[in-house]
Amino acid sequence: MPILPYKQDGIRKEMENLLKKLEVNIDELPQFTVPRVKLQNLLTEIVTLSNEQNTYRYSKQQTTKRLTAALEEGRKLLNFFWVGLKEHYGTRNEKLVEFGLQPYRGRARKEEEPTVKKPAAQPAAPETGKPEVDEPES
Protein backbone atom coordinates (compact mmCIF):
# COMPACT_ATOMS: atom_id res chain seq x y z
CA MET A 1 0.00 0.00 0.00
CA PRO A 2 1.56 3.35 -1.03
CA ILE A 3 1.86 6.19 1.46
CA LEU A 4 -0.75 8.78 0.60
CA PRO A 5 0.45 12.34 0.17
CA TYR A 6 -1.45 14.89 2.20
CA LYS A 7 -1.45 17.61 -0.42
CA GLN A 8 -4.50 18.06 -2.63
CA ASP A 9 -2.61 17.55 -5.86
CA GLY A 10 -0.91 14.40 -4.60
CA ILE A 11 -4.15 12.74 -3.51
CA ARG A 12 -5.85 13.79 -6.72
CA LYS A 13 -3.05 12.31 -8.85
CA GLU A 14 -3.17 9.07 -6.87
CA MET A 15 -6.93 8.87 -7.46
CA GLU A 16 -6.48 9.52 -11.20
CA ASN A 17 -3.73 6.89 -11.48
CA LEU A 18 -5.79 4.29 -9.65
CA LEU A 19 -8.84 4.97 -11.80
CA LYS A 20 -6.78 4.50 -14.99
CA LYS A 21 -5.38 1.20 -13.72
CA LEU A 22 -8.80 -0.01 -12.61
CA GLU A 23 -10.30 0.78 -16.03
CA VAL A 24 -7.58 -1.17 -17.78
CA ASN A 25 -8.27 -4.19 -15.56
CA ILE A 26 -12.05 -3.80 -15.22
CA ASP A 27 -12.71 -7.33 -16.51
CA GLU A 28 -10.50 -8.87 -13.84
CA LEU A 29 -11.90 -6.75 -10.99
CA PRO A 30 -15.72 -6.72 -11.31
CA GLN A 31 -16.11 -6.37 -7.51
CA PHE A 32 -14.63 -2.87 -7.75
CA THR A 33 -17.19 -1.54 -10.26
CA VAL A 34 -19.38 0.28 -7.69
CA PRO A 35 -16.49 1.72 -5.63
CA ARG A 36 -14.72 2.73 -8.87
CA VAL A 37 -17.78 4.75 -9.96
CA LYS A 38 -17.91 6.29 -6.49
CA LEU A 39 -14.20 7.20 -6.75
CA GLN A 40 -14.77 8.69 -10.22
CA ASN A 41 -17.66 10.83 -8.91
CA LEU A 42 -15.58 11.93 -5.95
CA LEU A 43 -12.67 12.88 -8.21
CA THR A 44 -15.03 14.92 -10.40
CA GLU A 45 -16.29 16.75 -7.31
CA ILE A 46 -12.71 17.38 -6.14
CA VAL A 47 -11.76 18.86 -9.51
CA THR A 48 -14.86 21.06 -9.50
CA LEU A 49 -14.23 22.28 -5.95
CA SER A 50 -10.56 22.92 -6.70
CA ASN A 51 -11.49 25.04 -9.72
CA GLU A 52 -14.07 26.89 -7.63
CA GLN A 53 -11.44 27.49 -4.93
CA ASN A 54 -9.03 28.92 -7.51
CA THR A 55 -11.79 31.18 -8.83
CA TYR A 56 -12.51 32.45 -5.31
CA ARG A 57 -8.80 32.94 -4.65
CA TYR A 58 -8.51 35.09 -7.79
CA SER A 59 -11.71 36.91 -6.84
CA LYS A 60 -10.35 37.51 -3.34
CA GLN A 61 -7.15 38.98 -4.76
CA GLN A 62 -9.12 41.29 -7.02
CA THR A 63 -11.35 42.34 -4.14
CA THR A 64 -8.29 43.04 -1.98
CA LYS A 65 -6.83 45.24 -4.72
CA ARG A 66 -10.10 47.16 -5.04
CA LEU A 67 -10.37 47.53 -1.26
CA THR A 68 -6.80 48.83 -1.02
CA ALA A 69 -7.47 51.38 -3.77
CA ALA A 70 -10.73 52.50 -2.11
CA LEU A 71 -8.99 52.89 1.27
CA GLU A 72 -6.24 54.97 -0.34
CA GLU A 73 -8.84 57.19 -2.01
CA GLY A 74 -10.63 57.51 1.34
CA ARG A 75 -7.39 58.54 3.06
CA LYS A 76 -6.85 61.23 0.43
CA LEU A 77 -10.41 62.54 0.87
CA LEU A 78 -10.00 62.63 4.65
CA ASN A 79 -6.85 64.72 4.27
CA PHE A 80 -8.68 67.01 1.84
CA PHE A 81 -11.52 67.56 4.33
CA TRP A 82 -9.17 68.08 7.29
CA VAL A 83 -7.18 70.71 5.43
CA GLY A 84 -10.40 72.33 4.19
CA LEU A 85 -11.91 72.45 7.68
CA LYS A 86 -8.76 74.02 9.10
CA GLU A 87 -8.80 76.52 6.25
CA HIS A 88 -12.48 77.34 6.84
CA TYR A 89 -12.49 77.57 10.64
CA GLY A 90 -8.85 78.45 11.21
CA THR A 91 -6.29 76.34 12.97
CA ARG A 92 -7.09 77.78 16.43
CA ASN A 93 -10.90 77.43 16.37
CA GLU A 94 -12.35 75.03 18.97
CA LYS A 95 -15.02 74.01 16.44
CA LEU A 96 -12.38 71.67 14.95
CA VAL A 97 -12.83 69.39 17.97
CA GLU A 98 -16.30 68.49 16.64
CA PHE A 99 -14.63 67.01 13.57
CA GLY A 100 -12.03 65.09 15.54
CA LEU A 101 -9.26 67.59 14.86
CA GLN A 102 -7.15 69.24 17.50
CA PRO A 103 -6.97 73.01 17.24
CA TYR A 104 -3.62 74.68 17.66
CA ARG A 105 -3.48 75.96 21.22
CA GLY A 106 0.10 77.14 21.27
CA ARG A 107 3.09 75.44 22.70
CA ALA A 108 3.07 74.55 26.35
CA ARG A 109 5.57 76.70 28.17
CA LYS A 110 8.13 75.03 30.31
CA GLU A 111 8.17 76.10 33.91
CA GLU A 112 11.34 77.94 34.62
CA GLU A 113 13.59 75.92 36.84
CA PRO A 114 14.95 77.82 39.83
CA THR A 115 18.57 78.66 39.31
CA VAL A 116 20.81 76.55 41.46
CA LYS A 117 24.04 78.09 42.63
CA LYS A 118 27.03 75.98 41.93
CA PRO A 119 29.08 75.17 45.01
CA ALA A 120 32.37 77.03 45.25
CA ALA A 121 35.42 75.10 44.20
CA GLN A 122 36.94 73.31 47.17
CA PRO A 123 40.58 74.04 47.84
CA ALA A 124 42.97 71.30 46.83
CA ALA A 125 44.76 69.32 49.54
CA PRO A 126 48.08 70.85 50.54
CA GLU A 127 51.00 69.47 48.68
CA THR A 128 53.57 67.54 50.68
CA GLY A 129 56.35 68.19 48.29
CA LYS A 130 56.77 64.53 47.45
CA PRO A 131 55.68 63.41 44.02
CA GLU A 132 53.19 60.62 43.97
CA VAL A 133 54.78 57.40 42.78
CA ASP A 134 52.84 54.35 41.76
CA GLU A 135 54.01 51.34 43.66
CA PRO A 136 54.63 48.28 41.53
CA GLU A 137 52.27 45.43 42.07
CA SER A 138 53.72 42.23 43.47
C-alpha positions as a Markdown table, in Angstrom:
| # | Residue | x | y | z |
|---|---|---|---|---|
| 1 | Met | 0.0 | 0.0 | 0.0 |
| 2 | Pro | 1.6 | 3.4 | -1.0 |
| 3 | Ile | 1.9 | 6.2 | 1.5 |
| 4 | Leu | -0.8 | 8.8 | 0.6 |
| 5 | Pro | 0.5 | 12.3 | 0.2 |
| 6 | Tyr | -1.5 | 14.9 | 2.2 |
| 7 | Lys | -1.5 | 17.6 | -0.4 |
| 8 | Gln | -4.5 | 18.1 | -2.6 |
| 9 | Asp | -2.6 | 17.6 | -5.9 |
| 10 | Gly | -0.9 | 14.4 | -4.6 |
| 11 | Ile | -4.2 | 12.7 | -3.5 |
| 12 | Arg | -5.9 | 13.8 | -6.7 |
| 13 | Lys | -3.1 | 12.3 | -8.9 |
| 14 | Glu | -3.2 | 9.1 | -6.9 |
| 15 | Met | -6.9 | 8.9 | -7.5 |
| 16 | Glu | -6.5 | 9.5 | -11.2 |
| 17 | Asn | -3.7 | 6.9 | -11.5 |
| 18 | Leu | -5.8 | 4.3 | -9.6 |
| 19 | Leu | -8.8 | 5.0 | -11.8 |
| 20 | Lys | -6.8 | 4.5 | -15.0 |
| 21 | Lys | -5.4 | 1.2 | -13.7 |
| 22 | Leu | -8.8 | 0.0 | -12.6 |
| 23 | Glu | -10.3 | 0.8 | -16.0 |
| 24 | Val | -7.6 | -1.2 | -17.8 |
| 25 | Asn | -8.3 | -4.2 | -15.6 |
| 26 | Ile | -12.0 | -3.8 | -15.2 |
| 27 | Asp | -12.7 | -7.3 | -16.5 |
| 28 | Glu | -10.5 | -8.9 | -13.8 |
| 29 | Leu | -11.9 | -6.8 | -11.0 |
| 30 | Pro | -15.7 | -6.7 | -11.3 |
| 31 | Gln | -16.1 | -6.4 | -7.5 |
| 32 | Phe | -14.6 | -2.9 | -7.7 |
| 33 | Thr | -17.2 | -1.5 | -10.3 |
| 34 | Val | -19.4 | 0.3 | -7.7 |
| 35 | Pro | -16.5 | 1.7 | -5.6 |
| 36 | Arg | -14.7 | 2.7 | -8.9 |
| 37 | Val | -17.8 | 4.7 | -10.0 |
| 38 | Lys | -17.9 | 6.3 | -6.5 |
| 39 | Leu | -14.2 | 7.2 | -6.8 |
| 40 | Gln | -14.8 | 8.7 | -10.2 |
| 41 | Asn | -17.7 | 10.8 | -8.9 |
| 42 | Leu | -15.6 | 11.9 | -5.9 |
| 43 | Leu | -12.7 | 12.9 | -8.2 |
| 44 | Thr | -15.0 | 14.9 | -10.4 |
| 45 | Glu | -16.3 | 16.7 | -7.3 |
| 46 | Ile | -12.7 | 17.4 | -6.1 |
| 47 | Val | -11.8 | 18.9 | -9.5 |
| 48 | Thr | -14.9 | 21.1 | -9.5 |
| 49 | Leu | -14.2 | 22.3 | -5.9 |
| 50 | Ser | -10.6 | 22.9 | -6.7 |
| 51 | Asn | -11.5 | 25.0 | -9.7 |
| 52 | Glu | -14.1 | 26.9 | -7.6 |
| 53 | Gln | -11.4 | 27.5 | -4.9 |
| 54 | Asn | -9.0 | 28.9 | -7.5 |
| 55 | Thr | -11.8 | 31.2 | -8.8 |
| 56 | Tyr | -12.5 | 32.5 | -5.3 |
| 57 | Arg | -8.8 | 32.9 | -4.7 |
| 58 | Tyr | -8.5 | 35.1 | -7.8 |
| 59 | Ser | -11.7 | 36.9 | -6.8 |
| 60 | Lys | -10.4 | 37.5 | -3.3 |
| 61 | Gln | -7.1 | 39.0 | -4.8 |
| 62 | Gln | -9.1 | 41.3 | -7.0 |
| 63 | Thr | -11.4 | 42.3 | -4.1 |
| 64 | Thr | -8.3 | 43.0 | -2.0 |
| 65 | Lys | -6.8 | 45.2 | -4.7 |
| 66 | Arg | -10.1 | 47.2 | -5.0 |
| 67 | Leu | -10.4 | 47.5 | -1.3 |
| 68 | Thr | -6.8 | 48.8 | -1.0 |
| 69 | Ala | -7.5 | 51.4 | -3.8 |
| 70 | Ala | -10.7 | 52.5 | -2.1 |
| 71 | Leu | -9.0 | 52.9 | 1.3 |
| 72 | Glu | -6.2 | 55.0 | -0.3 |
| 73 | Glu | -8.8 | 57.2 | -2.0 |
| 74 | Gly | -10.6 | 57.5 | 1.3 |
| 75 | Arg | -7.4 | 58.5 | 3.1 |
| 76 | Lys | -6.9 | 61.2 | 0.4 |
| 77 | Leu | -10.4 | 62.5 | 0.9 |
| 78 | Leu | -10.0 | 62.6 | 4.6 |
| 79 | Asn | -6.8 | 64.7 | 4.3 |
| 80 | Phe | -8.7 | 67.0 | 1.8 |
| 81 | Phe | -11.5 | 67.6 | 4.3 |
| 82 | Trp | -9.2 | 68.1 | 7.3 |
| 83 | Val | -7.2 | 70.7 | 5.4 |
| 84 | Gly | -10.4 | 72.3 | 4.2 |
| 85 | Leu | -11.9 | 72.5 | 7.7 |
| 86 | Lys | -8.8 | 74.0 | 9.1 |
| 87 | Glu | -8.8 | 76.5 | 6.2 |
| 88 | His | -12.5 | 77.3 | 6.8 |
| 89 | Tyr | -12.5 | 77.6 | 10.6 |
| 90 | Gly | -8.8 | 78.4 | 11.2 |
| 91 | Thr | -6.3 | 76.3 | 13.0 |
| 92 | Arg | -7.1 | 77.8 | 16.4 |
| 93 | Asn | -10.9 | 77.4 | 16.4 |
| 94 | Glu | -12.3 | 75.0 | 19.0 |
| 95 | Lys | -15.0 | 74.0 | 16.4 |
| 96 | Leu | -12.4 | 71.7 | 14.9 |
| 97 | Val | -12.8 | 69.4 | 18.0 |
| 98 | Glu | -16.3 | 68.5 | 16.6 |
| 99 | Phe | -14.6 | 67.0 | 13.6 |
| 100 | Gly | -12.0 | 65.1 | 15.5 |
| 101 | Leu | -9.3 | 67.6 | 14.9 |
| 102 | Gln | -7.1 | 69.2 | 17.5 |
| 103 | Pro | -7.0 | 73.0 | 17.2 |
| 104 | Tyr | -3.6 | 74.7 | 17.7 |
| 105 | Arg | -3.5 | 76.0 | 21.2 |
| 106 | Gly | 0.1 | 77.1 | 21.3 |
| 107 | Arg | 3.1 | 75.4 | 22.7 |
| 108 | Ala | 3.1 | 74.6 | 26.4 |
| 109 | Arg | 5.6 | 76.7 | 28.2 |
| 110 | Lys | 8.1 | 75.0 | 30.3 |
| 111 | Glu | 8.2 | 76.1 | 33.9 |
| 112 | Glu | 11.3 | 77.9 | 34.6 |
| 113 | Glu | 13.6 | 75.9 | 36.8 |
| 114 | Pro | 14.9 | 77.8 | 39.8 |
| 115 | Thr | 18.6 | 78.7 | 39.3 |
| 116 | Val | 20.8 | 76.6 | 41.5 |
| 117 | Lys | 24.0 | 78.1 | 42.6 |
| 118 | Lys | 27.0 | 76.0 | 41.9 |
| 119 | Pro | 29.1 | 75.2 | 45.0 |
| 120 | Ala | 32.4 | 77.0 | 45.3 |
| 121 | Ala | 35.4 | 75.1 | 44.2 |
| 122 | Gln | 36.9 | 73.3 | 47.2 |
| 123 | Pro | 40.6 | 74.0 | 47.8 |
| 124 | Ala | 43.0 | 71.3 | 46.8 |
| 125 | Ala | 44.8 | 69.3 | 49.5 |
| 126 | Pro | 48.1 | 70.9 | 50.5 |
| 127 | Glu | 51.0 | 69.5 | 48.7 |
| 128 | Thr | 53.6 | 67.5 | 50.7 |
| 129 | Gly | 56.3 | 68.2 | 48.3 |
| 130 | Lys | 56.8 | 64.5 | 47.4 |
| 131 | Pro | 55.7 | 63.4 | 44.0 |
| 132 | Glu | 53.2 | 60.6 | 44.0 |
| 133 | Val | 54.8 | 57.4 | 42.8 |
| 134 | Asp | 52.8 | 54.4 | 41.8 |
| 135 | Glu | 54.0 | 51.3 | 43.7 |
| 136 | Pro | 54.6 | 48.3 | 41.5 |
| 137 | Glu | 52.3 | 45.4 | 42.1 |
| 138 | Ser | 53.7 | 42.2 | 43.5 |
